[in-house]
Amino acid sequence: MSTFLLVHGAWHSGRCWDRVTPLLESAGHRVLAPSLTGHGDRAHLLSAEVGLETHIADVVALILEQDLTEVVLVGHSYAGLVISSVANDVPDRIAHLVYLDAMVPEHGETAIDVQPVTQGLLDLAARSGDGWRVPPLPELPPPHGLFGITDPADAAWVRGMLSDQSARCFQEPVRLDNPAAKAIPRTHIHCVGATIDGIVRPPVPPVQPNGSPARVRELKTGHDCMVTAPVELSELLCEVGV
């Protein structure tokens, strides 16, 4: 049995994993899928002060409070920055990092550095409202849809869980200065359905930081694969958790 800690991306909540959690649990794994500060049941805590460091602290606190060890830490999208920094803080607690169609930062980088298109979202937010609230990406015509979701019922379900993101989440840099974190094995899962113009995925280096060959898997679906392809995603995660 493995312990999976599933970390949602920007604008989402822990509910986005609802189709994956029972599949992993039925395979005998323990699963935690919290909502980060400012999202889901914690949406009322959103403020301009909430940032990447807040979300890192959320996950580290959960790991320590639950005394979790040998964690398979999965980060979707923006949460690639979160799980990288969590591994930097508590590397002895992490068994595997899974970057799920995620941002993969280097030390000192922000979300803007990893995905420059993010700056455009911040510019739009700065010109409207209170200046720090970044609204979710808009739904686009097929084949892009809402975060890669084109089924109307699925899109409506996800739309109901989305909330604004604080600009600070995209502006704070990651801290990746703990050599012990480099020993943690990694898996990259790429969603290779329709991609939005301007979204660029940097190539995965052929060798992991721990010296092992890169481990890259693909899902032929949109960005929110936990919604559109939960069975296939769960199968890939179970491979990691064996």
N, C-alpha and C positions, 0 to 999 in steps of 0.2 A: 504494500500500500504506500502510495506517495501522498504528500500534502501539496495540493495546488493552491496557490494564492494568485487569483486572477485580478489584474488591475486594469480598469477601463480607461479609455482615452478621453480626450477633451470633449466637453459638453455632455457626455454620457453619464450613466450611473451604473452601479453594480447590477442593476436589473438586466443589463444587456447580455449577461451571461446565463440568463434563466434557462435557455435551451441546452446549454453545454453542461451546466452543473449536474443535473440528474444523470446524464450519460457517463460522466466521470465517476460519480458516486456509485452507479450501478456496476462499474468495473472495479469497485473496491477502494477507490481513492477518497481521501478527505479533501473538501473543497471550501475555500473561503473566497467570497467575491464582494468586498466592501465597496461602499460609495465613498469617494474622496470628499474632503471638505468643500462645500459649495455645490454639491451634487446629490441627487436622489433625496434620501431622507435627511440629508445635511445641507440641502440647498439654501436654507435660511441663514447659513453661516457664511455665504458668499460675501466678500468685501474686496476692496482694492488691495488689502494687505495679504490676501490669500495668494500664494505663489507656488512655484515648484518646490521650494523648501517645505512649505506646509504639507504638500502631498507626500513628499519623502518621509516627513515625520509621521504622517498618518500610517504609512505602511510599516515603518520601523516599530512604531508603538504597538501595532497589532501583533507583529511577530514576537515582540518581547512579552507583551501581556499574555498571549496564548502559549508562550514558551515553545514556539514552533522551531523545528530543526529539519534539515534535509528538505528544504522547501523548493518546489519547482515554481519559480516566480515568473509569471507571464504578464507581459506588458503590451497593450494594444495601442498603436498609433503614438500619440503624445506620451503615453506611459512608458515608452522605451527610455525616455529620460529619467522617469521615476525609478524604474527597476534598476537602471545602471547605478544610480546614486545610492539606492538601498543596498545593493550588493557591495558598494564601496564602504558603507557604514557597518554592515553586519555580515561580512563574507562567510563567517563560520556557520551561519544559519542557512545558507543558500546552497542547494545541490545543483541547480540548473537554471539558466536564464533563457527564457523564450521571448524573442522579439517578434511579435505578431503584427505583421505589416506596420512595423513601428519605426520611429525615429531612433537611430543608433548614434549617440554622440561621442565625441572625444572630450577629453578633459578641458573644462573651461568653456565649452560650447553651450549656446542657448538653442531653443527650438527654432529661432530665426536663422541661426547658423546652419542647422541641419536641414531645414526646409525653408528657404528664403521666401517662398510665397506667403509665409505666415506674416511677414511684415505688412503686406497689403491688408490683411484682416485688422491688424493693429491700427493702421492708418485710418481705416474706415471707422473703427471704434472711437478714435481720438477726435473725429469730426462730428460725432453725434452723442447724444445722451450725456452721461457723466464722464465719458472719456476712457474709462477703464474696463467697461463691460464689452466682451467680445461675443457677439451672438453666434449661434451655430451656423455652419455652412448651409446655404439654401438648397432646397431640393431642385435638382436639374432634370431636364428631359431624359428619357432612356437613351443610351444604356447606363447613364451615370446615376440617376435617381438620388436618393438620400443616403449619402455615405455608401453608395453602391447597392442600395436596396431599391428594387423597382416594383416589387409586389405592393399594391396599395395598402393591404391590411398590415403587412409588416412595417411599412413606412409609417403608418399611423401609430402603430405601437411604439416604435422607436421615437417618433416625434414627441410623444407624450412624456418621455423620460428625459428629454434634452433640456439643458439650462445653460445660461450664459457662463462664460469662462473669464476669469480675471486675466487682464493683460499681463500681469506679473508672472503668470505661469509660463509664458513664452519668452520672458525677458531675463529670467534668472539663469545663471550658468550651472552646469553640473560640476560636481566635485568627484573626480575619478583619480585620486592620488594614493589609493591604498593598493600596494602591490599584491596583497593576498587575494583581491578580487579577480585578478587576471587568471587565477587557477580555475575559476568556475567555468564549466563547459557551457556552450551556448548553442541554441538552435534558432535559426531565422525562418519564419514562415511568411512567404510572400503571397499576397492576393493578386492574381494576374488576370482579373477581369478587366473591364473598361477602366481606364485611368483618366483623371482630369488633367487638362493641359496645365502645365506649370508645376505639377507634382513630379518631383524627380527622386528616384530611389538610388542613392549611391551604391555602387557594387560592394558586395561583401568580400572582404579580404580572403584569399584562399586559405589562410591559416588563422585559427583562433588565437586570442591572447595567450592561451595555455599551451600553444604549440601543436594542438590537434588540427586535423583538416577541418575546413569550414563545413558546417552542417546546414544545408539550405533545403527547404521543402516549399512546394507551391500548391496553392488552392485556386482552382479556376472559378473564382467568384469575386464579388465586390469587396470593398474595404471592410464592411461590417460582417465578416465571415461568421462570427458567432451567431448571427441572426440568419444568414442566408445558407450556411453550410455547417450547421452544428455537428452533424454526425461525422463528416469528414474531418472537421477540426478536432473533435474529441479523439478520433482514431490517431491523428498525428500526435496529440498531447499524450495519449497513453503510451505511444512509442517512447517518448521522453521519460515518462514516469515509471517504466518497467525497472 
